[in-house]
Every structure is written in C-alpha cells, then in structure tokens.
C-alpha cells in the first residue's frame, strides 16, 4: 500500500484540484439538424453523428 512521504501543503493541494471546476462542458453541433448537444451524447432529436439512432423527445 502506498504511503505518502511528505504532507502536501494547502497551496499544492489547491493546484492539484484546479481542474475540478471547469466552467462549461464541451459541446458539439449535430451535422444534420444543427442542434447543440454534449460531445459523445445523442442529440435531443435522437441523432448521433448524422444518423437517427433513437426516438427524439417529441416523438
């Protein structure tokens, strides 16, 4: 089991955690419908990478 040799200071701990608070998630634009959605997720109308993969919200 790993055991730390020296205690990490609060300043260094804060630097280590700096990436935890990203402001906006990355988004993508669907090529066929032009909708904005999270990357690697299905768009609200049911398209993924230009193909209809499931029913949309209003269908």
MODELLER restraints for C-alpha pairs under 7 A, 6 or more apart:
rsr = mdl.restraints
at = mdl.atoms
rsr.add(forms.Gaussian(group=physical.xy_distance, feature=features.Distance(at['CA:26:A'], at['CA:38:A']), mean=6.31, stdev=0.5))
rsr.add(forms.Gaussian(group=physical.xy_distance, feature=features.Distance(at['CA:26:A'], at['CA:39:A']), mean=6.26, stdev=0.5))
rsr.add(forms.Gaussian(group=physical.xy_distance, feature=features.Distance(at['CA:27:A'], at['CA:36:A']), mean=6.48, stdev=0.5))
rsr.add(forms.Gaussian(group=physical.xy_distance, feature=features.Distance(at['CA:27:A'], at['CA:37:A']), mean=5.49, stdev=0.5))
rsr.add(forms.Gaussian(group=physical.xy_distance, feature=features.Distance(at['CA:27:A'], at['CA:38:A']), mean=4.51, stdev=0.5))
rsr.add(forms.Gaussian(group=physical.xy_distance, feature=features.Distance(at['CA:27:A'], at['CA:39:A']), mean=5.22, stdev=0.5))
rsr.add(forms.Gaussian(group=physical.xy_distance, feature=features.Distance(at['CA:28:A'], at['CA:36:A']), mean=5.60, stdev=0.5))
rsr.add(forms.Gaussian(group=physical.xy_distance, feature=features.Distance(at['CA:28:A'], at['CA:37:A']), mean=5.51, stdev=0.5))
rsr.add(forms.Gaussian(group=physical.xy_distance, feature=features.Distance(at['CA:28:A'], at['CA:38:A']), mean=5.99, stdev=0.5))
rsr.add(forms.Gaussian(group=physical.xy_distance, feature=features.Distance(at['CA:28:A'], at['CA:39:A']), mean=5.32, stdev=0.5))
rsr.add(forms.Gaussian(group=physical.xy_distance, feature=features.Distance(at['CA:29:A'], at['CA:35:A']), mean=5.49, stdev=0.5))
rsr.add(forms.Gaussian(group=physical.xy_distance, feature=features.Distance(at['CA:29:A'], at['CA:36:A']), mean=4.53, stdev=0.5))
rsr.add(forms.Gaussian(group=physical.xy_distance, feature=features.Distance(at['CA:29:A'], at['CA:37:A']), mean=6.43, stdev=0.5))
rsr.add(forms.Gaussian(group=physical.xy_distance, feature=features.Distance(at['CA:30:A'], at['CA:36:A']), mean=6.37, stdev=0.5))
rsr.add(forms.Gaussian(group=physical.xy_distance, feature=features.Distance(at['CA:30:A'], at['CA:49:A']), mean=6.80, stdev=0.5))
rsr.add(forms.Gaussian(group=physical.xy_distance, feature=features.Distance(at['CA:30:A'], at['CA:50:A']), mean=6.80, stdev=0.5))
rsr.add(forms.Gaussian(group=physical.xy_distance, feature=features.Distance(at['CA:31:A'], at['CA:50:A']), mean=5.86, stdev=0.5))
rsr.add(forms.Gaussian(group=physical.xy_distance, feature=features.Distance(at['CA:32:A'], at['CA:50:A']), mean=5.50, stdev=0.5))
rsr.add(forms.Gaussian(group=physical.xy_distance, feature=features.Distance(at['CA:35:A'], at['CA:43:A']), mean=6.86, stdev=0.5))
rsr.add(forms.Gaussian(group=physical.xy_distance, feature=features.Distance(at['CA:37:A'], at['CA:43:A']), mean=5.41, stdev=0.5))
rsr.add(forms.Gaussian(group=physical.xy_distance, feature=features.Distance(at['CA:42:A'], at['CA:48:A']), mean=5.04, stdev=0.5))
rsr.add(forms.Gaussian(group=physical.xy_distance, feature=features.Distance(at['CA:44:A'], at['CA:56:A']), mean=5.89, stdev=0.5))
rsr.add(forms.Gaussian(group=physical.xy_distance, feature=features.Distance(at['CA:44:A'], at['CA:57:A']), mean=6.27, stdev=0.5))
rsr.add(forms.Gaussian(group=physical.xy_distance, feature=features.Distance(at['CA:45:A'], at['CA:56:A']), mean=4.08, stdev=0.5))
rsr.add(forms.Gaussian(group=physical.xy_distance, feature=features.Distance(at['CA:45:A'], at['CA:57:A']), mean=6.24, stdev=0.5))
rsr.add(forms.Gaussian(group=physical.xy_distance, feature=features.Distance(at['CA:46:A'], at['CA:52:A']), mean=5.83, stdev=0.5))
rsr.add(forms.Gaussian(group=physical.xy_distance, feature=features.Distance(at['CA:46:A'], at['CA:53:A']), mean=5.89, stdev=0.5))
rsr.add(forms.Gaussian(group=physical.xy_distance, feature=features.Distance(at['CA:46:A'], at['CA:54:A']), mean=4.92, stdev=0.5))
rsr.add(forms.Gaussian(group=physical.xy_distance, feature=features.Distance(at['CA:46:A'], at['CA:55:A']), mean=5.38, stdev=0.5))
rsr.add(forms.Gaussian(group=physical.xy_distance, feature=features.Distance(at['CA:46:A'], at['CA:56:A']), mean=4.53, stdev=0.5))
rsr.add(forms.Gaussian(group=physical.xy_distance, feature=features.Distance(at['CA:47:A'], at['CA:53:A']), mean=5.75, stdev=0.5))
